[in-house]
Amino acid sequence: MVPPEQAEGFKKEMDTAEVDYTFVGYPGAKHAFTDEAATEKGKKFDMPLEYDAEADEKSWAETVRFLAEVFPAG
């Protein structure tokens, strides 16, 4: 639900501030893309919600990778 221009503005602000960050986007994925019931909810409430299995899988893998980096086993 964030327009691409706003995301780009955010990234520019972070770059200008020299913040160490990683931006991960899922082009084409709509809001609530990890919720398997999102598509029906979107239709029911006329909202841009939609489940996206590929984006869900990729985002979970990215979450697991991030958590392993921040909280290494050992």
C-alpha atoms as an extended CHARMM CRD file, in Angstrom:
* protein
*
        74  EXT
         1         1  MET       CA              0.0000000000        0.0000000000        0.0000000000  PROA      1               0.0000000000
         2         2  VAL       CA              3.0830000000        2.1990000000       -0.1530000000  PROA      2               0.0000000000
         3         3  PRO       CA              3.5360000000        3.8880000000       -3.5280000000  PROA      3               0.0000000000
         4         4  PRO       CA              6.8630000000        3.1130000000       -5.2760000000  PROA      4               0.0000000000
         5         5  GLU       CA              7.8200000000        6.7900000000       -5.1240000000  PROA      5               0.0000000000
         6         6  GLN       CA              7.5070000000        6.7500000000       -1.3420000000  PROA      6               0.0000000000
         7         7  ALA       CA              9.6830000000        3.6280000000       -1.0670000000  PROA      7               0.0000000000
         8         8  GLU       CA             12.3020000000        5.2530000000       -3.2940000000  PROA      8               0.0000000000
         9         9  GLY       CA             12.1730000000        8.3950000000       -1.1500000000  PROA      9               0.0000000000
        10        10  PHE       CA             12.7310000000        6.2880000000        1.9570000000  PROA      10              0.0000000000
        11        11  LYS       CA             15.7470000000        4.5750000000        0.3800000000  PROA      11              0.0000000000
        12        12  LYS       CA             17.2020000000        7.9350000000       -0.6470000000  PROA      12              0.0000000000
        13        13  GLU       CA             16.8070000000        9.2270000000        2.9130000000  PROA      13              0.0000000000
        14        14  MET       CA             18.5620000000        6.1640000000        4.3130000000  PROA      14              0.0000000000
        15        15  ASP       CA             21.3670000000        6.4620000000        1.7490000000  PROA      15              0.0000000000
        16        16  THR       CA             21.8060000000       10.1750000000        2.5000000000  PROA      16              0.0000000000
        17        17  ALA       CA             21.9880000000        9.4070000000        6.2110000000  PROA      17              0.0000000000
        18        18  GLU       CA             24.4970000000        6.6380000000        5.4440000000  PROA      18              0.0000000000
        19        19  VAL       CA             22.3600000000        4.1010000000        7.2860000000  PROA      19              0.0000000000
        20        20  ASP       CA             23.3910000000        0.4560000000        7.0110000000  PROA      20              0.0000000000
        21        21  TYR       CA             20.1800000000       -1.1870000000        5.8310000000  PROA      21              0.0000000000
        22        22  THR       CA             18.8560000000       -3.7670000000        3.4400000000  PROA      22              0.0000000000
        23        23  PHE       CA             15.6970000000       -3.0600000000        1.5110000000  PROA      23              0.0000000000
        24        24  VAL       CA             13.9000000000       -6.1700000000        0.3190000000  PROA      24              0.0000000000
        25        25  GLY       CA             10.9850000000       -5.6520000000       -2.0120000000  PROA      25              0.0000000000
        26        26  TYR       CA              8.6210000000       -8.0980000000       -3.6330000000  PROA      26              0.0000000000
        27        27  PRO       CA              7.4990000000       -6.4690000000       -6.8850000000  PROA      27              0.0000000000
        28        28  GLY       CA              3.9120000000       -7.2250000000       -7.7170000000  PROA      28              0.0000000000
        29        29  ALA       CA              3.0870000000       -8.5580000000       -4.2580000000  PROA      29              0.0000000000
        30        30  LYS       CA              0.1270000000       -6.8780000000       -2.6420000000  PROA      30              0.0000000000
        31        31  HSD       CA             -0.5130000000       -6.0700000000        0.9980000000  PROA      31              0.0000000000
        32        32  ALA       CA             -0.9820000000       -9.1170000000        3.2760000000  PROA      32              0.0000000000
        33        33  PHE       CA              0.8410000000      -11.3600000000        0.7980000000  PROA      33              0.0000000000
        34        34  THR       CA              1.7530000000      -13.8500000000        3.5490000000  PROA      34              0.0000000000
        35        35  ASP       CA             -1.8640000000      -14.3850000000        4.6310000000  PROA      35              0.0000000000
        36        36  GLU       CA             -3.4160000000      -17.3010000000        2.7470000000  PROA      36              0.0000000000
        37        37  ALA       CA             -6.8610000000      -15.8000000000        3.4040000000  PROA      37              0.0000000000
        38        38  ALA       CA             -5.8690000000      -12.3700000000        2.0600000000  PROA      38              0.0000000000
        39        39  THR       CA             -7.2970000000      -12.7930000000       -1.4290000000  PROA      39              0.0000000000
        40        40  GLU       CA            -10.7810000000      -13.5490000000       -0.0970000000  PROA      40              0.0000000000
        41        41  LYS       CA            -10.5640000000      -10.7440000000        2.4460000000  PROA      41              0.0000000000
        42        42  GLY       CA             -9.5130000000       -8.3590000000       -0.3150000000  PROA      42              0.0000000000
        43        43  LYS       CA            -12.5390000000       -9.3110000000       -2.3880000000  PROA      43              0.0000000000
        44        44  LYS       CA            -14.8790000000       -9.1590000000        0.6110000000  PROA      44              0.0000000000
        45        45  PHE       CA            -13.7600000000       -5.6780000000        1.6770000000  PROA      45              0.0000000000
        46        46  ASP       CA            -12.7900000000       -4.3430000000       -1.7680000000  PROA      46              0.0000000000
        47        47  MET       CA             -9.1860000000       -3.8290000000       -0.7110000000  PROA      47              0.0000000000
        48        48  PRO       CA             -5.8940000000       -4.5040000000       -2.5300000000  PROA      48              0.0000000000
        49        49  LEU       CA             -5.0700000000       -7.6220000000       -0.5110000000  PROA      49              0.0000000000
        50        50  GLU       CA             -3.8020000000      -10.8050000000       -2.1060000000  PROA      50              0.0000000000
        51        51  TYR       CA             -1.9070000000      -13.9050000000       -1.0510000000  PROA      51              0.0000000000
        52        52  ASP       CA              1.2860000000      -14.4790000000       -3.0460000000  PROA      52              0.0000000000
        53        53  ALA       CA              2.8380000000      -17.9030000000       -2.4150000000  PROA      53              0.0000000000
        54        54  GLU       CA              6.1540000000      -17.0580000000       -4.0900000000  PROA      54              0.0000000000
        55        55  ALA       CA              6.5970000000      -13.7760000000       -2.1940000000  PROA      55              0.0000000000
        56        56  ASP       CA              5.5010000000      -15.5010000000        1.0230000000  PROA      56              0.0000000000
        57        57  GLU       CA              8.1400000000      -18.1980000000        0.5900000000  PROA      57              0.0000000000
        58        58  LYS       CA             10.8660000000      -15.7130000000       -0.3290000000  PROA      58              0.0000000000
        59        59  SER       CA             10.0310000000      -13.3770000000        2.5430000000  PROA      59              0.0000000000
        60        60  TRP       CA             10.0760000000      -16.2320000000        5.0510000000  PROA      60              0.0000000000
        61        61  ALA       CA             13.4720000000      -17.3840000000        3.7700000000  PROA      61              0.0000000000
        62        62  GLU       CA             14.7460000000      -13.8100000000        4.0910000000  PROA      62              0.0000000000
        63        63  THR       CA             13.3790000000      -13.5970000000        7.6490000000  PROA      63              0.0000000000
        64        64  VAL       CA             15.0810000000      -16.8530000000        8.6340000000  PROA      64              0.0000000000
        65        65  ARG       CA             18.3570000000      -15.6760000000        7.0250000000  PROA      65              0.0000000000
        66        66  PHE       CA             18.1620000000      -12.3400000000        8.8710000000  PROA      66              0.0000000000
        67        67  LEU       CA             17.4140000000      -13.9410000000       12.2390000000  PROA      67              0.0000000000
        68        68  ALA       CA             20.3010000000      -16.3950000000       11.8020000000  PROA      68              0.0000000000
        69        69  GLU       CA             22.5940000000      -13.4490000000       11.0630000000  PROA      69              0.0000000000
        70        70  VAL       CA             21.4110000000      -11.4430000000       14.0670000000  PROA      70              0.0000000000
        71        71  PHE       CA             21.1410000000      -14.3990000000       16.4610000000  PROA      71              0.0000000000
        72        72  PRO       CA             23.8150000000      -16.8900000000       15.3730000000  PROA      72              0.0000000000
        73        73  ALA       CA             23.6110000000      -20.3870000000       16.8060000000  PROA      73              0.0000000000
        74        74  GLY       CA             26.3580000000      -21.3360000000       19.0030000000  PROA      74              0.0000000000
